[in-house]
Amino acid sequence: MSDYFNCTICLDVCFDAVATNCCHQLFCDECVYRCTSCPYCRHRPISTYISVPVRRMVGNMPVNCELCGKATTRSDIAKHMEAFCERRMVKCNQCRSGVVWETLQGHKTTRCPKRRVRCPDCSTSMTRDKLDYHQSRQCSKRDVRCDQCNGFVPLHTLPQHKNERCVKRLFKCTACSCLVPFDSLTSHKELTCEKRPVKCDLCKKKVLYSALQIHKKETCIKRPVPCSECTSPVTCDALTYHRIFLCKKRVVKCHLCPEKVTWDKMSKHQDDLCPKRNVQCPNCEEQVVHDTMEHHQKEECEKRKVKCDLCKRYLTAGALPSHIAISCSRRLVECLSCSSSVPWISLLEHKLEACPKRLIKCTDCPDLVAFDTLGEHKTNICEKRLVKCDLCPAEFPWCYLSKHEDVCPKKSTECLGCMRPVVRETMEHHRKEECEKRKVKCDHCNCDLAADTLPSHIESYCSERLVDCPDCTTTVRWTALLKHMLEGCPKRIVKCVACSALQNYDALPVHQETVCKKRIVKCDLCKCDMTADSLPFHSVSCPKQLIQCRDCEVEITFEKRKEHQQSHCPKRLVYCEECYGNIVAERMSEHKEVLCLGRIIGCPNECQLKFPAFSLTDHLEEICQLRKAVCVICSRALYVRDLTVHQKKCENFFGVLLALEFIFIFSSVWIFLMYIK
């Protein structure tokens, strides 16, 4: 859209648009001002007129601020950049430097070189540009270097630091009374002090360094001494334990026999001489006590010869249990069929002739049956036994029972139609008269159906059945139901032409008059016509709507809210031209009289000078001539304006006093000398 309002000369949107009378082409007023002929059609002389509609349209075009990026119009962009843009440049009232408006408060509190700050050490108030010089040259609590430890400490704590805290101050060792620098006191106590405690490398006890050698030779419990029996070197505290438990020459008792021998001969005694030593049996190779060997070979050895009580054979004692259990021909074994005990040599004869569980052949069928169950087999189990049908009087072998059940006339079988059990001899009558799946005709539509589906067909599926309309309950045929619901039913759903809402046909007039969101209604305040759904949104922005000012809580109309907030609200922020701050309007008079730092005030000492309130401290400390000061000669408190004259008089007065004192002393001496003469 903006291309239609471009200047032909600068190719930008026209600023103060004018049009030529010849071709009505648009130009900027400044661009076409120096032209003598029309730049577009070359008509001479050129004449222009102000295009008010174009200026209005161009002024209403949206544009973004180049500084803050906020959207505004071209007609308001200059006013915005001058007074409302948060990124506009303003001048700081303290240091007079240019600052972005939104960072002004931060600049005044954190970056302005003329802001009032306090020295972090001595808390003296001054401007920020004087703080560095004050901290380095004037501050009584500035850091200075200690000439002993080369560390930095506050000036007023330097004497205390040298006497109490300096790591290089001389400190007396509590053990040897030597003077040692404080920072090397620990290493002195640990490494060089003659009275330091050290650990004995033998007994690990702490001893004074000067007494260590005497301790190792005379009193240390870990010093080596010779054993009186074996002459081996042993520590002093372990000598008794060595004599009792470790010495090779000690006399000990054999743990097998009651004989006593020395410890170094004990192994030979236990291997060759002790009667209670273990020796190997020559037959079974087991370890046996030496003095019980003869009894072992006769009664206990597993390799001695013994006789089997069943078969009378000679065997070793160790093999006799396995022989009786496994290989003896006369051992008793259990028959696996009848569980009776039989000698192993006669087991086969028992299984063939005498076992009641032996298998024999049935006389009727080819099955093998146990001898003691043959009677029960022929009565209840044999497939060739004669049985009688439970339904009919026929009799036949048991193996033909299943074939008979397939043809028995008294047996119930399943109907192929309804799947219900029916006696075979009545199956034909059931299929024609009783079966639920037999074919029957519908009385309404004459179609063939199963008998059990006829009621549901007449009720739900028959196309000629009578049904009730689900909306208005009118009775119609099912084939005409759809046409009735679409065209004739008073309860059919139709669409409102205004809001497209779905409604019943008979309720549509009431809906259009009272419910429809798109019906035309009037605002009660401004009497404007609008749709019903836009009325709640209109009530929020209605120019006649009463709203509450968010600052002063006074009720005003919506159209006058900006004028109220900018000009009449007592809680609005107004700009103070003296301190350059934003102040609540109702407090402006109090601010200018009492709180404003830029207001002009008089000196409380009544020196008749006027100055801004923020410079009161500097005035009282540095400028005011009526502030109190102390004379360095006589220590009297005087006004600063009288101090220079007073100091000159004070110097002359003290000179006269000194001269009179000298004359008095000289005359006294002269009188004393004359008196002596």
C-alpha positions, 0 to 999 in steps of 0.5 A: 500500500505504501508504494502508492504514496512514494515520492518520485524523487527520493523514492520513499514515502512522501513526507509533507505530501504535495501534488502538482497541478499539471499531472497530480503526481505526489512529491515530498515538499522538501524534494520538489521545493527547488524544482523549476519544472515538473520532474514527472511530466516536465511542465513549466512552471511547476505549481503544487498544492497540499494533498491533505488526504494523502498526508492523513493516510501517510500519517496513519501508516504503521511504522516501527520506532528505529530505537525501541522497535515499538509500533506507532504511526508516521504522524506520531513518530516524531512526538514518540521519539522526543517524549515517549521512546524508552531508548531516547537520549536524555542528559544526566542532571549530575554529570551532564552526559547523554544517557538512554532514558530507560537506563537513566535510573541505573546510570544515576545509581551505579555508573554516574561519576558524580553520584554520592557514594561512601568509602567502603572502608571509612564510610566518608561521603563523596562523589564517585570520581573522587573515591579512587584518590581518597582510597589511595591517599586520604582514607585513614583505613586504607591498606598499607604494606607491613615492613615485616611480612610485606602483607597489606593491612588497614593503616589504623590496625598496623601497630596491632598487626605488628604486635599480635597478627604479623606472621613474621613477629618473633615468638618464644618457643615454649620448649627451648625458650628460643625466639623464632618467627611466628610462621616458622614456629611449627617447623621449629617445634617439629624439626629443629627444637632440642626439646621436641618429642620424637618417636623411638624407632624401636618401641614407637614411644615419644621421647625428648630428642636430647634423651633419645640415645640413652632411652635406646640403650637403657630403658627401651622395652624393644631393645635386643637382649640374648636368651639365657638358654639358646643365646638368640637375640630377643627384644626385652619385652618378649624375653619371657614369652620366648623362654616359655613358647619359642625357645628351642631348648625349652622342655615340653611334654609329648601330646601323645604320651606322658614323656618330657623332651626338649623342643628340638628333639620332639619331632624325632620322638614323635616319628620314631620312639613314641608308643602312641604314634600312628603307624600304617597297617600292612593289610588295609594301609590305615593309620593305627596307634602303634601299641594297638596294632595286634588287636586291629589286625584280628578284630578291626582290619577290613582285609581279614578273612570271614565266612558268608552265613548263606553260601558258606564262601570265605571273603574279606571283611570289607567285601562281605556286606556287598556280597550279601546284598548283590552277588550271593546266590542265596540272597532274598530278592523281591518279586517285582510283580507280587512283592514277595521275598524269594531266593534269587536262584529260584526267582524265574520258577516263581515268576512262571508258575507260582506268582499270582500276578503272572500274565495269561491270555483271555479266552474271549479276546487276545488280551494278556491279563494278570492271573488274579484279575481274570474274572473281573476282566471277563465281567467288566473289561473284555471287549467281546463281553455281551452288553444291552443298549440303554435306550432300545432292547437290542443286545450285542458285544461291547465293541459294537456299542459305538456303532449301535449308538449311531443308528439307535432309533431311540437316541437323540441327535442334533437338528441341522437347523436349530442345533437342538437334540431330537429323537431320530424317529421324530426328526421329520415331524420336528423339521416341518412343524417345530424347528425354529429355523424352518422357512415361513412368510412375512404377512407384510412384505411376503418374503421368506424368513426363518421362523425364529427371526420373524418377530424381530423382522416384523419389529425391526427390519421389515420395510413395510412396518409402522414406526414412530418418528423419533422426534415428533412420535407420529406413526408412519411406514418405515420407507416414508420415515426419512422423507417425513424427518427431512420435510414434514416433521415439526421437530426436524433440525434446521440451521439458523441463517444468521448464526448457523446454529442447529435448532428444531423447526418449531423453535426457530422463531423463538431462537431468532428473537431471543437466543441467536448470537448474531441477532441485532441488539443495542448497547444500553450505554452508547445505543450502538447496533451490534450482534449479540455475541459482540456485546460482551466485548463491546461492553469492555471497550464501550466509550460510555462504559464506567471504569475505575482508574487503576491509580486513584480508583475514581470512576470515569468513562472509557473514552476519557481514561487517557485524558484523566491519566495524563492530566487529571489523575492525582496519582499520575507520575509528573516530571520534576524539572528540578531533580529530574525525577517522576513524582506522584502529582498529589505529592508534587507540592510536598516534594518541591517544598521538602523532598526534592534534591534539586530545590534551592535551600538556605544554609542552616548556619545562616551564611546567606548562601543558596544552593540545591538540597543535594549539595548540603553536605558538601556545603556544610563540610567544605564551603560554609564560612559559619561552620565550626573549626578548631584553632591548632594553637589554642584548640578553641572552636571558632567560625571558619571566617574568623579562623585566619585572623584569630590564628595571626593574633594567637601567634602574636600573643604567644610570642609576647608570652614567651618574651615575658617568660624569658624576661622573668627567668632572666631577672630571677637569675640576676637577682639570685646572682646579686644575692650570692655576691 
